[in-house]
Amino acid sequence: MLKTLHIKNIALITDVTVELLDGLNILSGETGAGKSIVIDSLNFVLGERADKGLIRFGEDKAQVEAVFENYLTPNVGAFLDSQGIEAEEVLILRRQMTVSGKNECRINGNLVTLSVLKGLTELLCDIHGQHEHQSLLKTDNHLLLLDAYGGDKIASQKAKVAKIYSELKAYEKQLSAFGADGDRERRLDILAYQIEEIEKANLSDPEEEDNLLAERKKFRNAEKITSGLEESRQILDGYEQRSVIADLNTAKQLLAQISDYDDEIKEIVGRIESAKIELRDVSDTLEQLLGSNAFDERRLEWIENRLSVIRQVKKKYGATISDVTEFYDKIKAEHDMLANSAELVEELKENIAMASSKLEAECEKLSELRKSFAKKFEKDIFGELKDLGMGSSTFKVDFKPTAPASSGSDKVEFLISPNVGEPLKELAKIISGGEMSRFMLALKNITARLDDIGTMVFDEIDTGISGNIAQVVAEKLYNIAYDRQVIAVTHLPQLASMADTHYLIEKTVSGGKTSTNLKLLSGDDEIREIARLVGGKEYSDYAALHATEMKKHALAYKENRKKQA
């Protein structure tokens, strides 16, 4: 429900905070006091279109903040999840507009687009008024309302239809994977070619390319390698010139001659011998490398060809050999499936035919069930309209067939003829303002419990209504407010007397500026406002007594309503 509405710099309002409660919240006041400004402000924060003319004169920006409590229905939760917004204990909506026309919308502090804001608020608040922020005028909602009216019976049948539809779509998806017969054969040819090309490449070793690249590098630098090996071997153990090993041998002989005089020198002689042996082994190894480093032109050519094959396969089927192998496994499985698909395709076609037939049958059952509830729904709506002085109206739930889907095969739209002899028309095209208000109230009186919208706003629902019908309207509006929060702007004393929370909207002039303010009424203040609505500007004793009696009657009605609940 809407807990708080904070309005700043909207039209004649400077800074006003309205605290709203459960039940019926009434806004009343003199004509021109600014009742429409409050509704305009609410529409503004709910995401309706607005221009900078809404900003109070002399100010550079306007802002409205709405705080909702107990708001988290499944639909609202799903919407917040879809936008990546975390649901918190309260929901804070804020919209700001500057004189330059810039809009800033936030949901719990998260910056969002205007369309996202409106998408959320359509699940929170339903406004009947000049802005037509109403779910009931959207024909897409008519089927949902009828199904909700049908309760568990329709819900159970809808679940059957949805299950069969899901199975049908699963079969169709599987079949589409095989494609048409001609497409399947073409796909098999492509897969066979790809499989053969990869198999012919024989990429079994993921390290083969790195090894070949290393070997090719070696071949390309064979002359340099040979020169380095030969020079190094000559330095270590050359035959025609002085070498490291020969010098070590000389040093060993010289030290050996004096080793008897010092044990440490003996140790050094042993270490030189060990070094000489190690260097001799290194020299032998270098000689072996020289022998094996012979350049093989045919081997280099084979390496180049092999690397070319690997590059071509990688270019087509994967960045690495591992990727190519993974791709091969995938297409091999697809090829095997398609090669053996004839029997499976026939089985899937049979399953699709059976599921389609079953879906049509269950959709027909659902349609008949809906039509039976539609008759009762039409009767209930007519009863409400009759109470509201529209007994000559005709209301009909119109059915049109559609292709079977998860929700059935019906398109439903509510039609009405407000007068005898007039054709049935769509809700958005019907009747006068007063008749429209009464019809919407009749529909809301039945459907209020069927949707998840927690706050309903009626902007001057009393248009064109007076006398006994006014009392009926007041009672029916309270019936809606018994389960949901209702905010209503009214001129009717009957409706004002039913208020659980009553605000007086006043226009005052101070310091050469006009402002609109809201005052919470109770006790004698509320009686005086009801008396004003009864008797106009002159508050006669009779009007005050009448107002008191109307309030007592309203309290008695509320008490009786509680007992019936």
C-alpha positions as CSV (number, residue, x, y, z in Angstrom):
1,M,0.0,0.0,0.0
2,L,1.0,3.6,-0.5
3,K,2.2,4.8,3.0
4,T,3.6,8.2,2.2
5,L,3.4,10.7,-0.6
6,H,5.9,13.6,-0.4
7,I,5.2,16.4,-3.0
8,K,7.6,19.2,-3.6
9,N,7.2,22.2,-6.0
10,I,4.3,20.7,-8.0
11,A,1.9,23.4,-9.3
12,L,0.6,25.2,-6.2
13,I,2.1,22.8,-3.7
14,T,5.4,23.9,-2.1
15,D,6.2,21.0,0.2
16,V,3.5,18.6,1.5
17,T,3.7,15.1,3.0
18,V,0.6,13.0,3.0
19,E,0.5,10.0,5.3
20,L,-2.0,7.4,4.0
21,L,-3.5,4.3,5.8
22,D,-5.2,1.1,5.0
23,G,-8.9,1.3,4.0
24,L,-10.7,4.3,2.5
25,N,-8.6,7.5,2.2
26,I,-10.8,10.5,1.2
27,L,-9.5,13.8,-0.3
28,S,-12.1,16.6,-0.5
29,G,-12.1,20.4,-0.8
30,E,-13.5,23.3,-2.6
31,T,-13.5,23.4,-6.4
32,G,-10.1,24.8,-7.5
33,A,-8.4,24.1,-4.1
34,G,-6.0,21.7,-5.8
35,K,-7.4,18.2,-5.5
36,S,-6.3,17.4,-9.0
37,I,-2.7,18.5,-8.1
38,V,-2.4,15.6,-5.6
39,I,-3.6,13.1,-8.2
40,D,-1.3,14.7,-10.8
41,S,1.6,14.4,-8.4
42,L,0.8,10.7,-7.8
43,N,0.6,10.1,-11.6
44,F,3.9,11.9,-11.9
45,V,5.7,9.6,-9.5
46,L,4.0,6.6,-11.1
47,G,5.6,7.3,-14.4
48,E,2.9,9.1,-16.4
49,R,3.9,11.7,-19.0
50,A,4.5,15.2,-17.6
51,D,5.8,18.5,-18.9
52,K,7.8,21.2,-17.1
53,G,4.6,23.3,-16.7
54,L,3.9,21.1,-13.7
55,I,6.8,22.7,-11.8
56,R,5.8,25.4,-9.3
57,F,6.4,29.0,-10.7
58,G,9.8,30.3,-9.7
59,E,11.3,26.9,-8.9
60,D,13.9,25.1,-10.9
61,K,12.8,21.5,-10.2
62,A,9.9,19.4,-8.9
63,Q,10.1,16.1,-7.0
64,V,7.6,13.5,-5.8
65,E,8.5,10.6,-3.6
66,A,6.2,7.7,-2.9
67,V,6.8,5.1,-0.2
68,F,5.0,1.7,-0.4
69,E,4.7,-0.8,2.4
70,N,3.5,-4.5,2.2
71,Y,4.0,-4.2,-1.5
72,L,5.9,-7.4,-2.4
73,T,3.5,-9.5,-4.4
74,P,4.9,-12.3,-6.7
75,N,4.5,-10.1,-9.7
76,V,6.3,-7.1,-8.1
77,G,9.1,-9.4,-6.9
78,A,9.5,-10.9,-10.3
79,F,9.7,-7.5,-11.9
80,L,12.3,-6.2,-9.4
81,D,14.4,-9.4,-10.0
82,S,14.2,-8.8,-13.8
83,Q,15.7,-5.3,-13.3
84,G,18.3,-6.4,-10.8
85,I,16.8,-4.4,-8.0
86,E,16.8,-5.9,-4.5
87,A,13.5,-6.0,-2.7
88,E,13.6,-4.2,0.6
89,E,11.2,-3.8,3.5
90,V,9.8,-0.6,1.9
91,L,9.7,0.5,-1.7
92,I,10.8,4.0,-2.4
93,L,9.9,5.6,-5.7
94,R,11.3,9.0,-6.6
95,R,10.9,11.1,-9.7
96,Q,12.4,14.6,-10.3
97,M,12.0,16.9,-13.2
98,T,13.9,20.1,-13.9
99,V,12.8,23.2,-15.9
100,S,15.0,22.0,-18.7
101,G,12.8,19.0,-19.0
102,K,15.3,16.5,-17.6
103,N,13.7,13.5,-15.7
104,E,15.4,11.4,-13.1
105,C,13.6,8.3,-11.9
106,R,14.8,6.1,-9.0
107,I,13.5,2.8,-7.5
108,N,15.1,2.2,-4.0
109,G,17.9,4.5,-5.0
110,N,18.5,2.8,-8.3
111,L,18.4,5.0,-11.4
112,V,15.9,3.7,-13.9
113,T,14.2,4.7,-17.1
114,L,10.7,6.1,-17.1
115,S,9.4,3.0,-18.8
116,V,10.8,0.8,-16.1
117,L,9.3,3.0,-13.4
118,K,5.9,2.8,-15.1
119,G,6.2,-1.0,-15.6
120,L,6.6,-1.4,-11.9
121,T,3.9,1.0,-10.7
122,E,1.3,-0.6,-12.9
123,L,1.7,-3.6,-10.5
124,L,1.3,-1.3,-7.4
125,C,-1.4,1.2,-8.1
126,D,-4.5,1.4,-10.3
127,I,-5.8,4.9,-11.0
128,H,-9.3,5.6,-12.4
129,G,-9.4,9.1,-13.6
130,Q,-8.5,11.4,-16.4
131,H,-5.0,9.8,-16.8
132,E,-6.6,6.4,-17.3
133,H,-3.8,4.6,-15.3
134,Q,-6.1,1.5,-15.2
135,S,-5.4,-2.2,-15.7
136,L,-9.1,-2.9,-16.5
137,L,-9.0,-0.9,-19.8
138,K,-6.2,-3.2,-21.1
139,T,-7.9,-6.1,-22.9
140,D,-4.9,-8.3,-22.2
141,N,-6.0,-8.3,-18.6
142,H,-9.5,-9.3,-19.2
143,L,-8.7,-13.0,-19.7
144,L,-6.5,-12.9,-16.5
145,L,-9.4,-11.4,-14.6
146,L,-11.9,-14.0,-15.9
147,D,-9.5,-16.8,-15.0
148,A,-9.0,-15.4,-11.5
149,Y,-12.8,-15.2,-11.2
150,G,-12.9,-18.9,-12.1
151,G,-10.6,-19.8,-9.2
152,D,-9.1,-23.3,-8.8
153,K,-11.2,-25.0,-11.5
154,I,-9.8,-22.8,-14.2
155,A,-6.3,-22.7,-12.7
156,S,-6.2,-26.5,-12.7
157,Q,-7.3,-26.8,-16.3
158,K,-4.9,-24.0,-17.3
159,A,-2.1,-26.0,-15.7
160,K,-3.0,-29.1,-17.8
161,V,-3.0,-27.0,-21.0
162,A,0.4,-25.4,-20.1
163,K,1.9,-28.8,-19.4
164,I,0.8,-30.2,-22.8
165,Y,1.9,-27.1,-24.6
166,S,5.3,-27.3,-23.0
167,E,5.6,-30.9,-24.1
168,L,4.5,-30.0,-27.7
169,K,7.1,-27.2,-27.9
170,A,9.8,-29.6,-26.6
171,Y,9.0,-32.2,-29.4
172,E,8.9,-29.4,-32.0
173,K,12.3,-28.2,-30.9
174,Q,13.8,-31.7,-31.1
175,L,12.4,-32.1,-34.6
176,S,13.6,-28.7,-35.7
177,A,17.1,-29.9,-34.8
178,F,16.9,-32.5,-37.5
179,G,15.6,-30.1,-40.1
180,A,13.7,-31.0,-43.2
181,D,14.7,-34.2,-45.1
182,G,16.7,-32.3,-47.8
183,D,18.3,-30.1,-45.1
184,R,19.2,-33.1,-43.1
185,E,21.0,-34.7,-46.1
186,R,22.9,-31.5,-46.8
187,R,23.9,-31.3,-43.2
188,L,25.1,-34.9,-43.2
189,D,27.3,-34.2,-46.3
190,I,28.9,-31.1,-44.6
191,L,29.5,-33.0,-41.3
192,A,31.0,-36.0,-43.2
193,Y,33.4,-33.7,-45.0
194,Q,34.4,-31.9,-41.8
195,I,34.9,-35.2,-39.9
196,E,37.0,-36.7,-42.8
197,E,39.2,-33.6,-43.0
198,I,39.9,-33.6,-39.2
199,E,40.5,-37.3,-39.1
200,K,42.9,-37.1,-42.1
201,A,44.9,-34.4,-40.2
202,N,45.3,-36.9,-37.4
203,L,45.7,-34.3,-34.6
204,S,46.1,-36.8,-31.8
205,D,48.9,-35.1,-30.0
206,P,48.1,-31.6,-28.6
207,E,51.8,-30.8,-28.3
208,E,52.7,-31.8,-31.8
209,E,52.6,-28.3,-33.3
210,D,54.9,-26.9,-30.5
211,N,57.3,-29.8,-31.1
212,L,57.4,-29.2,-34.9
213,L,57.9,-25.5,-34.5
214,A,60.9,-26.2,-32.2
215,E,62.3,-28.7,-34.7
216,R,61.9,-26.3,-37.6
217,K,63.6,-23.6,-35.7
218,K,66.5,-25.9,-35.1
219,F,66.8,-26.8,-38.8
220,R,66.6,-23.2,-39.9
221,N,69.6,-22.4,-37.6
222,A,71.6,-25.6,-38.3
223,E,74.7,-23.8,-39.6
224,K,74.9,-21.5,-36.6
225,I,74.4,-24.4,-34.2
226,T,77.1,-26.5,-35.9
227,S,79.6,-23.6,-35.8
228,G,78.9,-23.0,-32.1
229,L,79.2,-26.7,-31.2
230,E,82.5,-27.0,-33.1
231,E,84.1,-23.9,-31.7
232,S,83.1,-24.9,-28.2
233,R,84.5,-28.4,-28.6
234,Q,87.8,-27.1,-29.9
235,I,88.1,-24.7,-26.9
236,L,87.5,-27.6,-24.4
237,D,89.6,-30.3,-26.1
238,G,91.1,-29.1,-29.4
239,Y,93.7,-31.2,-31.1
240,E,95.7,-28.6,-33.0
241,Q,95.7,-25.9,-30.4
242,R,95.8,-25.3,-26.7
243,S,92.6,-26.4,-24.9
244,V,91.0,-26.1,-21.5
245,I,91.4,-29.8,-20.8
246,A,95.1,-29.7,-21.8
247,D,95.7,-26.7,-19.5
248,L,93.9,-28.5,-16.7
249,N,96.1,-31.5,-17.2
250,T,99.2,-29.3,-17.0
251,A,98.0,-27.6,-13.8
252,K,97.3,-31.1,-12.3
253,Q,100.8,-32.3,-13.0
254,L,102.4,-29.2,-11.5
255,L,100.4,-29.4,-8.3
256,A,101.0,-33.2,-8.1
257,Q,104.7,-32.5,-7.8
258,I,104.2,-30.5,-4.7
259,S,101.2,-32.3,-3.2
260,D,103.4,-34.3,-0.7
261,Y,104.1,-31.0,1.1
262,D,100.5,-30.0,1.7
263,D,97.4,-32.1,2.1
264,E,95.2,-29.3,0.9
265,I,97.1,-29.3,-2.4
266,K,96.3,-33.0,-2.7
267,E,92.6,-32.2,-2.4
268,I,92.9,-29.6,-5.2
269,V,94.6,-32.2,-7.5
270,G,91.6,-34.5,-7.0
271,R,89.2,-31.7,-7.7
272,I,91.0,-30.8,-10.9
273,E,90.9,-34.4,-12.0
274,S,87.1,-34.4,-11.4
275,A,86.7,-31.2,-13.4
276,K,88.8,-32.7,-16.2
277,I,86.6,-35.8,-16.3
278,E,83.4,-33.6,-16.4
279,L,84.8,-31.4,-19.2
280,R,85.9,-34.5,-21.2
281,D,82.3,-35.8,-20.9
282,V,81.0,-32.4,-22.1
283,S,83.4,-32.5,-25.0
284,D,82.2,-35.9,-26.0
285,T,78.6,-34.8,-25.8
286,L,79.3,-31.8,-28.1
287,E,81.0,-34.2,-30.5
288,Q,77.9,-36.4,-30.5
289,L,75.6,-33.4,-31.1
290,L,77.8,-32.4,-34.0
291,G,77.3,-35.8,-35.5
292,S,73.5,-35.7,-35.1
293,N,73.1,-32.1,-36.3
294,A,73.2,-33.0,-39.9
295,F,70.7,-30.9,-42.0
296,D,67.9,-33.0,-43.5
297,E,66.2,-31.0,-46.2
298,R,63.4,-33.6,-46.7
299,R,62.6,-33.6,-43.0
300,L,62.3,-29.7,-43.1
301,E,60.0,-29.9,-46.1
302,W,57.8,-32.5,-44.3
303,I,57.6,-30.3,-41.2
304,E,56.5,-27.3,-43.2
305,N,53.8,-29.3,-44.9
306,R,52.6,-30.8,-41.6
307,L,52.5,-27.3,-40.0
308,S,50.4,-26.1,-43.0
309,V,47.9,-28.8,-42.5
310,I,47.6,-28.1,-38.8
311,R,47.2,-24.3,-39.4
312,Q,44.4,-24.9,-42.0
313,V,42.5,-27.2,-39.7
314,K,42.8,-24.8,-36.8
315,K,41.7,-21.9,-39.0
316,K,38.5,-23.8,-39.8
317,Y,37.7,-25.6,-36.6
318,G,39.4,-24.1,-33.6
319,A,42.1,-21.9,-32.2
320,T,43.9,-24.8,-30.6
321,I,44.2,-28.5,-31.3
322,S,42.2,-29.1,-28.1
323,D,39.4,-26.9,-29.6
324,V,39.6,-28.8,-32.9
325,T,39.2,-32.1,-30.9
326,E,36.2,-30.7,-29.0
327,F,34.6,-29.6,-32.3
328,Y,35.2,-33.0,-33.8
329,D,33.5,-34.8,-30.9
330,K,30.5,-32.5,-31.3
331,I,30.0,-32.9,-35.0
332,K,30.7,-36.6,-34.8
333,A,27.9,-37.0,-32.3
334,E,25.6,-34.8,-34.5
335,H,26.5,-36.9,-37.6
336,D,25.7,-40.1,-35.8
337,M,22.4,-38.7,-34.6
338,L,21.3,-37.5,-38.0
339,A,22.6,-40.7,-39.7
340,N,20.2,-42.7,-37.5
341,S,17.4,-40.1,-37.3
342,A,14.8,-41.5,-39.7
343,E,13.2,-43.6,-37.0
344,L,13.5,-40.9,-34.4
345,V,12.0,-38.2,-36.7
346,E,9.0,-40.4,-37.4
347,E,8.5,-40.9,-33.6
348,L,8.7,-37.2,-33.0
349,K,6.2,-36.5,-35.7
350,E,3.8,-38.9,-34.1
351,N,4.4,-37.3,-30.7
352,I,3.7,-33.9,-32.1
353,A,0.5,-35.0,-33.7
354,M,-0.7,-36.6,-30.5
355,A,0.3,-33.6,-28.4
356,S,-1.4,-31.2,-30.8
357,S,-4.6,-33.2,-30.7
358,K,-4.5,-33.4,-26.9
359,L,-3.7,-29.7,-26.6
360,E,-6.8,-28.8,-28.8
361,A,-9.0,-31.0,-26.7
362,E,-7.8,-29.6,-23.4
363,C,-8.0,-26.0,-24.8
364,E,-11.6,-26.7,-25.7
365,K,-12.3,-27.9,-22.2
366,L,-10.7,-24.8,-20.8
367,S,-12.7,-22.6,-23.2
368,E,-16.0,-24.2,-22.2
369,L,-15.1,-23.8,-18.5
370,R,-14.3,-20.1,-19.1
371,K,-17.6,-19.6,-20.9
372,S,-19.5,-21.1,-18.0
373,F,-17.8,-18.8,-15.5
374,A,-18.3,-15.9,-18.0
375,K,-22.1,-16.3,-17.7
376,K,-21.9,-16.0,-13.9
377,F,-19.5,-13.1,-14.2
378,E,-21.8,-11.3,-16.5
379,K,-24.7,-11.8,-14.1
380,D,-22.6,-10.5,-11.1
381,I,-21.6,-7.4,-13.1
382,F,-25.2,-6.7,-14.1
383,G,-26.2,-7.0,-10.5
384,E,-23.6,-4.4,-9.5
385,L,-24.6,-2.1,-12.3
386,K,-28.3,-2.4,-11.4
387,D,-27.5,-1.3,-7.8
388,L,-25.7,1.7,-9.3
389,G,-28.6,2.8,-11.4
390,M,-27.5,1.2,-14.7
391,G,-30.1,-1.5,-14.8
392,S,-30.6,-0.9,-18.6
393,S,-27.0,-1.8,-19.3
394,T,-25.9,-5.0,-21.0
395,F,-22.5,-6.5,-20.2
396,K,-20.9,-9.3,-22.1
397,V,-17.7,-11.3,-22.0
398,D,-16.7,-11.7,-25.7
399,F,-14.8,-14.7,-26.8
400,K,-12.7,-15.0,-30.0
401,P,-10.7,-18.2,-30.9
402,T,-6.9,-18.0,-31.2
403,A,-4.2,-20.5,-31.9
404,P,-3.7,-23.0,-29.0
405,A,-1.0,-21.7,-26.6
406,S,0.1,-22.2,-23.0
407,S,-2.9,-20.1,-21.8
408,G,-5.5,-21.8,-24.0
409,S,-7.1,-20.8,-27.3
410,D,-9.3,-17.8,-26.2
411,K,-9.0,-14.1,-26.6
412,V,-11.4,-12.4,-24.1
413,E,-12.7,-8.8,-24.1
414,F,-15.3,-7.2,-21.9
415,L,-18.0,-5.3,-23.9
416,I,-20.8,-3.1,-22.6
417,S,-23.9,-1.3,-23.8
418,P,-25.0,1.3,-21.3
419,N,-28.5,1.8,-22.8
420,V,-31.2,-0.3,-24.3
421,G,-30.9,-0.6,-28.1
422,E,-27.2,0.5,-28.2
423,P,-24.6,-2.0,-29.6
424,L,-22.0,-3.6,-27.3
425,K,-18.7,-1.7,-27.4
426,E,-15.2,-1.9,-25.9
427,L,-14.8,-0.4,-22.4
428,A,-12.5,2.3,-23.6
429,K,-15.2,3.6,-26.1
430,I,-18.3,3.6,-23.8
431,I,-20.7,6.0,-22.2
432,S,-20.5,9.2,-20.2
433,G,-18.1,10.0,-17.4
434,G,-20.6,9.2,-14.7
435,E,-21.6,5.9,-16.3
436,M,-18.0,5.0,-16.9
437,S,-17.2,5.7,-13.2
438,R,-20.1,3.5,-12.1
439,F,-19.1,0.7,-14.4
440,M,-15.5,0.8,-13.3
441,L,-16.7,0.7,-9.7
442,A,-19.0,-2.2,-10.4
443,L,-16.2,-4.1,-12.0
444,K,-13.8,-3.2,-9.3
445,N,-16.2,-4.3,-6.6
446,I,-16.1,-7.8,-8.1
447,T,-12.5,-8.0,-9.3
448,A,-10.7,-6.1,-6.5
449,R,-9.7,-9.4,-4.8
450,L,-8.7,-11.0,-8.1
451,D,-5.6,-8.9,-8.9
452,D,-2.5,-8.2,-6.9
453,I,-2.7,-4.4,-7.1
454,G,-2.7,-3.1,-3.5
455,T,-3.7,0.6,-4.0
456,M,-6.6,1.8,-6.0
457,V,-7.2,5.5,-6.7
458,F,-10.5,7.0,-7.9
459,D,-10.3,10.5,-9.1
460,E,-13.8,12.1,-8.7
461,I,-15.7,8.8,-9.0
462,D,-18.8,10.7,-8.2
463,T,-18.9,12.6,-11.5
464,G,-22.6,12.7,-12.6
465,I,-23.8,10.8,-9.5
466,S,-26.3,12.0,-6.9
467,G,-29.2,11.0,-4.7
468,N,-29.6,7.3,-3.7
469,I,-27.0,6.2,-6.1
470,A,-24.4,8.3,-4.3
471,Q,-25.0,6.2,-1.1
472,V,-24.7,3.0,-3.1
473,V,-21.4,4.2,-4.6
474,A,-20.1,5.1,-1.2
475,E,-20.9,1.6,0.2
476,K,-19.4,-0.2,-2.8
477,L,-16.3,1.9,-2.7
478,Y,-15.9,1.0,1.0
479,N,-16.4,-2.7,0.1
480,I,-13.4,-2.4,-2.1
481,A,-11.4,-0.6,0.6
482,Y,-12.1,-3.4,3.0
483,D,-9.5,-5.5,1.3
484,R,-7.4,-2.9,-0.5
485,Q,-6.2,0.6,0.1
486,V,-8.4,3.1,-1.7
487,I,-7.7,6.8,-2.3
488,A,-10.7,8.8,-3.6
489,V,-11.2,12.4,-4.5
490,T,-14.8,13.3,-4.0
491,H,-17.6,15.9,-3.8
492,L,-20.1,13.5,-2.3
493,P,-20.9,13.8,1.4
494,Q,-22.0,10.2,1.4
495,L,-18.6,9.0,0.2
496,A,-16.7,11.4,2.6
497,S,-18.6,10.1,5.6
498,M,-17.3,6.6,4.8
499,A,-13.7,7.7,5.1
500,D,-11.2,5.9,7.3
501,T,-8.8,8.7,6.7
502,H,-10.0,12.1,5.5
503,Y,-7.8,15.0,4.2
504,L,-9.1,18.5,3.4
505,I,-7.4,20.1,0.5
506,E,-7.2,23.9,1.0
507,K,-5.8,26.8,-1.0
508,T,-4.3,29.7,0.9
509,V,-2.5,33.0,0.1
510,S,0.5,34.1,2.0
511,G,3.2,36.6,1.2
512,G,1.7,37.2,-2.2
513,K,1.9,33.5,-3.1
514,T,-0.9,30.9,-3.5
515,S,-0.3,27.5,-2.0
516,T,-2.3,24.3,-1.8
517,N,-2.0,22.4,1.5
518,L,-3.6,19.2,3.0
519,K,-5.1,19.0,6.5
520,L,-5.9,15.7,8.2
521,L,-9.5,15.8,9.5
522,S,-11.0,14.2,12.6
523,G,-13.9,14.8,15.0
524,D,-15.7,18.1,14.5
525,D,-13.4,19.2,11.6
526,E,-14.5,16.2,9.6
527,I,-18.2,16.8,10.5
528,R,-17.8,20.4,9.3
529,E,-16.3,19.3,6.0
530,I,-19.1,16.7,5.4
531,A,-21.6,19.5,6.3
532,R,-20.0,21.7,3.7
533,L,-20.4,19.0,1.1
534,V,-24.1,18.6,2.1
535,G,-25.0,22.3,2.3
536,G,-22.5,24.2,0.4
537,K,-20.8,27.3,1.7
538,E,-23.4,28.2,4.3
539,Y,-23.0,25.7,7.2
540,S,-26.5,25.5,8.6
541,D,-27.4,23.7,11.7
542,Y,-29.4,21.2,9.6
543,A,-26.3,20.5,7.4
544,A,-24.2,19.8,10.5
545,L,-26.9,17.5,12.0
546,H,-27.2,15.8,8.6
547,A,-23.5,15.3,8.4
548,T,-23.4,13.8,11.9
549,E,-26.2,11.3,11.0
550,M,-24.4,10.4,7.8
551,K,-21.2,9.7,9.8
552,K,-23.2,7.5,12.2
553,H,-24.8,5.7,9.3
554,A,-21.4,5.1,7.8
555,L,-19.9,3.8,11.0
556,A,-22.9,1.4,11.4
557,Y,-22.4,0.2,7.8
558,K,-18.7,-0.5,8.5
559,E,-19.4,-2.4,11.6
560,N,-22.0,-4.5,9.9
561,R,-19.5,-5.1,7.0
562,K,-16.9,-6.4,9.5
563,K,-19.4,-8.8,11.0
564,Q,-20.2,-10.2,7.5
565,A,-16.5,-10.7,6.7
